[in-house]
């Protein structure tokens, strides 16, 4: 996948995963009732990022992202220090 945005320094570019539209009991949730997931997939990393690589799934701090729209694609810029964990 080609990304039209290259992060600088210790920033990571990630794409947020889709929110669940169905509960465990089978009920469908309207868009406004869905909680935004705190998990994203990394699509690009800056040159000073040490522990995260492209393709990792990450958990990040809720209010630490900068959302950017490039063309039809939406991305998040996250500092490496605001990434809490990777998901296997």
N, C-alpha and C positions, 0 to 999 in steps of 0.2 A: 504494500500500500504506500503510495507516494503522498507525503505530507507537504503542504505549501507553506509551512511555518517552521522555522528553526530556532529553538530556544537558545538563549545566551547564558553563560556562566553556570550557575547551579540550578537552573530551571528545567522542569520536565513538562512536556506537552502530553496531555492525556485526553482520552475520549470517555465520557461518563457512560456507564452501563445503563441499560434500559431498566426502568422501574417495573416491579412486579405488578401486573394488572389483575391478578387473581389471588385470593387469600388461600390459606392452607385448607380451609373448609369448602372451597370451590366458589366463593362469592366473587363477582367481578367488581373492581373498584373503578370509580370515575377518575379521570385525569387529575382533578384537583385534590382528591383524597389520597393519591399515591405519594408516599414519602420518597424523596430523591435518594437514591443509593449513594453511599459514601465510598463506593468502589469504582475504579476507573482502569482502563487499559492504556499503558504508556505507548505512544506512537513516535516520540522523538525525545532526545535528551541533550542537554547542554554539555559543553566540553569539560566542565568542572564537576559533573555528577559522578560520584564514585560507586554507589551501591545499587543503583537502579539501572535497568537496561530496557531497551525497546522490547515490547511484548509482555512485560511484567504486569500483573494485576495488582493495584495498590489500594490501600486504605489511607485516606487523607483527612486533615482537619477540615471541618465544615466551612468555616468562614475564611479560609486561607487561599482561596483560588481566585484567579482572574479569568473570566469567561470571554472568549474571543470567537467571532464568527468569521470564517474565511470562505467566501463563496457560499455554498450551501452547507458546508461542514461547520460544526460547533466543537470547539476545543476548550480545554482548561489549561492555564499555566499555573504550575505549582512549584514552589521552592522545595528542594530536596529535604530541607529540615522540617517541612510541614507534612511529610509523608510518614505515617505512623507504622505501616507494616506492608508486607507483600502477602498476597493470597496465593496459595498453591492450588 
